[in-house]
Each structure stands twice: as structure tokens, then as C-alpha cells.
Amino acid sequence: MADQNTECLVLYSNWRSSSAWRVRIVLNVKNILHDLKTIRIAIDDGEQLSASFLSVNPMGRVPALEIGCNDVIIESPAIMEYLNERYPLPPLLPVDLIERAKVRSICQIIISDIQPLQNSTSVLSKIEEEKRQDWARFWINKGFTALEVVLRKFSGRYCVGNTVTLADCCLAPQVFNAKSFHVDLGPFPKIRQISLELEKIPAFQRAHPYLQPDCPEDLKV
């Protein structure tokens, strides 16, 4: 593992952001020292819209990873890949190129095809309030239907084989989101099985939204 004291890392995060949650898991799995800067997110007046944060990430979203005084990486896939390459142990991508592609394909199903369509501060905020739950459930169910088929081909104990990968770091937050929207996980036994395994891992547990400093007091555990 690279010397963790050679660079100062600051993760801009929000307790409820599943994108930031993925990165928190990676940081925990690799035991990477970092500071956490929480950003209050709201549709019209959140800190993500402030001039100071837009100078960090012009997209006005978390996560963003600040490295030292000069560099910032935005977008969770890029941040996770950077951390995996900069801090190689334990590896979160397989050595075999085909296996690596499998991990990345699962990540993309979640990151590109499921999560954005149920994001509360972007897509859902543009939909009539009474239709939001149905919209989110429809797209999560559609994505999970495909993901279940993929996992039946690729998975072992975890998403790809029997070792935790970046795909698992993406899956755990998405399952939480599904439960938040009252998606029935009964039709997705493989997703449910892997999720239960991930819940046993301390690094995943510590990244949970309810354990974050900016989580509302009534939800903290």
C-alpha cells in the first residue's frame, strides 16, 4: 500500500448520497486516511450550489476528492479507480482482464442505468411528487431485473467471484436505495444474498449513511 501520509485527502460527501457512499466504502476497505467534509444537499438552496463548492465541482454534486492543495477528482467511478490504483492493497479489481470487465459492467449498470434515474435532487425533483415513488421503483426494478441475470453468471459470494470488488461497493448503496423506495427484493435473490454478505463487512458498515456525521439525529445509530 502507498504511504498514506504522502498526500492529504479530503472527501466531499453527504450522508445520503449513494455516489459518495461508494467512495466511503473504498476508503474504508483500503484503510486510507482522509478527512471528510460534508456538504448539505437541497434542491434549491443546498451547499452544493454555493460558489465555494462549485469551484471544487462545477457539476454541484458529491463526491469530490481533493488531493493535496492542487488536484480534485470528481465523479465516483473516477475516484474509485484512482484510489484503487494509488492504494493497490487490497485490490478491488481482479487481475484477469475479463474479470475486470465484469466488475466494471456491474458498476455501470448501477452507476449509469439505475441510480441516476432515482436521484432525488436531479431527476425525481422534476417529476410530480405523487409519481416519484412509482417512477423510482419502476427504474430500480428494471435495472435489478437485468442485474440479477448478470450476477447469476458472474457472482460467487460477492458480485464477481468470492472477493470484494468495486462492483460490491456500488451494489450496497443501491440496495439501500431500493429499500428506501419500498422495492420488493423477493424477485432478486442473488442481489439480496450478496447484499446480506456485504452487510457483515466492517468497512461497509462504517460507511453506512446512518453513521455519518451529517446524518439527521433521529436516524443516527
C-alpha distance (Angstrom), angle and dihedral (degrees) to the residues before:
residue distance angle dihedral
M1 . . .
A2 3.79 . .
D3 3.79 117.1 .
Q4 3.77 103.0 -86.1
N5 3.80 92.2 -152.6
T6 3.80 95.1 62.0
E7 3.80 94.5 82.0
C8 3.77 137.1 28.5
L9 3.79 112.8 -128.7
V10 3.80 124.8 -164.1
L11 3.78 119.7 -174.3
Y12 3.79 116.1 -157.0
S13 3.77 103.4 -148.7
N14 3.76 146.1 160.1
W15 3.78 123.7 -149.1
R16 3.80 94.0 -125.6
S17 3.80 100.0 40.4
S18 3.79 109.7 109.4
S19 3.81 88.8 -163.4
A20 3.81 91.1 58.1
W21 3.79 89.4 41.9
R22 3.83 90.8 60.9
V23 3.78 90.2 55.5
R24 3.81 92.9 46.3
I25 3.80 88.3 56.3
V26 3.80 92.3 51.8
L27 3.80 91.3 48.9
N28 3.80 90.2 50.3
V29 3.80 95.9 45.1
K30 3.79 90.0 52.6
N31 3.81 93.5 39.0
I32 3.80 91.4 -129.3
L33 3.79 116.4 174.7
H34 3.80 111.7 -124.3
D35 3.76 144.6 146.0
L36 3.78 121.6 -117.0
K37 3.79 121.5 -139.4
T38 3.78 112.2 -172.8
I39 3.79 121.0 -147.0
R40 3.79 120.7 -157.0
I41 3.79 107.8 -130.3
A42 3.79 122.7 -155.2
I43 3.79 130.8 152.0
D44 3.81 98.5 -116.5
D45 3.80 109.3 13.1
G46 3.79 108.4 20.0
E47 3.79 124.8 136.3
Q48 3.80 88.5 -110.4
L49 3.81 86.7 75.4
S50 3.81 95.5 51.5
A51 3.78 120.2 113.8
S52 3.79 90.7 -120.9
F53 3.79 94.0 56.1
L54 3.81 94.5 39.9
S55 3.79 86.4 58.7
V56 3.82 86.3 59.9
N57 3.80 96.9 42.1
P58 3.81 117.1 9.0
M59 3.81 88.6 -161.8
G60 3.79 89.3 66.1
R61 3.79 94.2 -131.1
V62 3.77 139.8 116.7
P63 2.92 140.7 -91.6
A64 3.76 108.6 59.7
L65 3.78 123.1 156.9
E66 3.78 117.3 -148.7
I67 3.80 113.8 -156.9
G68 3.77 114.7 -162.9
C69 3.78 114.4 -47.8
N70 3.79 101.4 -49.6
D71 3.80 112.8 39.6
V72 3.79 134.8 67.1
I73 3.78 128.1 178.3
I74 3.80 119.0 -160.1
E75 3.82 131.9 -168.9
S76 3.79 118.8 52.8
P77 3.85 97.7 -114.3
A78 3.81 91.4 55.1
I79 3.80 92.0 45.6
M80 3.80 93.2 48.9
E81 3.79 92.5 48.1
Y82 3.81 91.0 48.3
L83 3.80 92.5 50.8
N84 3.78 91.7 47.2
E85 3.81 91.5 52.7
R86 3.80 97.2 39.6
Y87 3.80 93.5 46.0
P88 3.82 103.5 30.8
L89 3.81 99.4 -179.7
P90 2.90 122.9 113.3
P91 3.81 92.5 19.4
L92 3.79 116.7 -133.8
L93 3.80 95.2 -167.7
P94 3.82 123.3 60.8
V95 3.80 120.4 -115.9
D96 3.80 92.9 -126.0
L97 3.82 110.7 86.7
I98 3.80 94.6 -140.1
E99 3.79 90.7 51.1
R100 3.80 89.6 48.6
A101 3.78 89.9 53.2
K102 3.79 90.0 51.1
V103 3.80 90.6 54.1
R104 3.78 92.2 48.7
S105 3.80 92.7 47.4
I106 3.81 91.0 55.3
C107 3.80 90.0 47.1
Q108 3.80 90.5 52.9
I109 3.79 94.2 48.6
I110 3.79 88.0 57.3
I111 3.80 100.6 35.0
S112 3.82 98.5 40.5
D113 3.80 107.7 23.0
I114 3.81 105.4 33.9
Q115 3.79 116.7 19.8
P116 3.83 100.4 49.8
L117 3.81 92.3 54.3
Q118 3.81 92.1 58.9
N119 3.78 97.9 38.7
S120 3.78 107.3 135.0
T121 3.81 97.8 -148.7
S122 3.80 98.0 45.8
V123 3.81 121.6 24.2
L124 3.81 99.6 14.6
S125 3.79 92.5 48.6
K126 3.83 88.0 63.1
I127 3.81 93.9 53.4
E128 3.80 126.0 82.6
E129 3.78 107.5 -90.9
E130 3.81 95.7 -122.2
K131 3.82 90.5 54.5
R132 3.80 98.7 47.5
Q133 3.81 98.4 89.4
D134 3.81 92.4 49.7
W135 3.81 91.5 46.6
A136 3.80 93.0 50.8
R137 3.81 93.5 45.4
F138 3.81 91.6 49.3
W139 3.80 94.2 54.6
I140 3.79 95.3 40.6
N141 3.80 90.5 50.4
K142 3.80 91.0 47.7
G143 3.79 91.9 49.8
F144 3.79 94.6 42.8
T145 3.81 90.6 50.7
A146 3.80 89.6 59.6
L147 3.80 93.7 38.6
E148 3.81 91.8 52.9
V149 3.81 90.1 56.8
V150 3.80 91.6 48.5
L151 3.79 92.9 48.6
R152 3.79 92.1 51.3
K153 3.80 86.8 61.1
F154 3.80 100.4 40.2
S155 3.77 109.9 26.3
G156 3.75 135.5 95.5
R157 3.75 119.0 162.1
Y158 3.81 87.2 -28.7
C159 3.81 135.2 25.9
V160 3.80 95.3 -73.1
G161 3.77 113.2 21.2
N162 3.78 123.6 -48.4
T163 3.79 100.7 -47.5
V164 3.80 126.9 83.1
T165 3.80 112.8 -107.3
L166 3.78 138.7 173.0
A167 3.80 87.4 -85.1
D168 3.80 90.1 65.8
C169 3.80 90.2 48.9
C170 3.81 87.0 58.3
L171 3.79 97.1 41.6
A172 3.81 99.3 56.2
P173 3.84 96.0 60.0
Q174 3.81 91.9 44.2
V175 3.79 92.6 53.7
F176 3.81 88.3 51.6
N177 3.80 89.0 52.1
A178 3.79 90.7 49.6
K179 3.79 90.8 53.6
S180 3.81 90.1 47.9
F181 3.80 89.0 57.8
H182 3.83 90.9 45.2
V183 3.78 94.9 -113.9
D184 3.79 111.6 173.1
L185 3.81 106.3 -120.8
G186 3.81 92.2 -168.8
P187 3.82 93.3 99.5
F188 3.81 90.2 51.8
P189 3.82 107.0 61.0
K190 3.81 95.3 156.8
I191 3.80 92.7 51.8
R192 3.79 89.9 47.1
Q193 3.80 93.0 47.6
I194 3.79 94.5 51.0
S195 3.79 91.4 44.6
L196 3.80 90.9 55.6
E197 3.80 90.1 51.7
L198 3.80 91.6 50.7
E199 3.79 91.5 51.0
K200 3.82 88.3 64.6
I201 3.82 94.0 60.5
P202 3.84 114.2 95.7
A203 3.82 93.6 -145.2
F204 3.80 89.3 57.2
Q205 3.78 92.3 44.2
R206 3.83 93.2 53.9
A207 3.81 91.5 52.5
H208 3.82 93.3 56.2
P209 3.83 115.4 125.5
Y210 3.80 93.4 -123.4
L211 3.82 90.2 61.1
Q212 3.80 95.8 52.2
P213 3.83 120.2 109.1
D214 3.81 93.4 -122.9
C215 3.81 94.8 49.6
P216 3.83 111.9 119.6
E217 3.78 110.8 -95.6
D218 3.80 93.9 -120.3
L219 3.82 90.7 60.0
K220 3.79 100.0 42.7
V221 3.80 117.8 112.5
